[in-house]
Amino acid sequence: MRDYFMTTARLGFGIWTADDLEPAKALWGDPQVSKYICAAGVFTEGEIEARLALECENHARYGVQYWPVFDLATGSHVGCCGLRPVSGEADVYELGFHLKPDFWGKGLAVEGARAAIAYAKDTLHARELRAGHNPKNTNSRHVLADKLGFAFTGEEYYPPTGLMHPSYKLEL
């Protein structure tokens, strides 16, 4: 059983550690997930290991990461949802979420994101959150703009995909 530092009605938020390579592979190694977050459409094992190491480093340095989230009823790994600091901007964080396909369309991205937003506001005293998504991922646009109230700010080049991504902000 994993320890959770934050919960919602259906989700428990854990903290990635170096021992979490298998759940990291199950998430970021799934082509349905990775097709929106990397140019090749799928991460190599080395890239997944690097991604996990980055999340662990973000936690150690900044106290945030795209935290692993779990279904409270079953203990199943749902995906990740969380924050990372925006370089050069005090009190500004990026919000992100990646869910396994079995958990799409159930409102879990919104539920998890709302918890991460509350954490940013109440615990980190953030002044602003930013987010973006692959232009082909219309579901993420719907979550950010329609469900969470993020305002569209324009498009920004996102090197991992090589595409211009719609970008958003939420003032807290």
Secondary structure, DSSP 8 states (H G I E B T S, - for coil): ----SEE-SSEEE----TT-HHHHHHHHT-HHHHTTT-TTSS--HHHHHHHHHHHHHHHHHHS--EEEEEETTT--EEEEEEEEE-TT-TTEEEEEEEE-GGGTTSSHHHHHHHHHHHHHHHTS--SEEEEE--TT-HHHHIIIIIIS--EEEEEEEETTTTEEEEEEEEE-
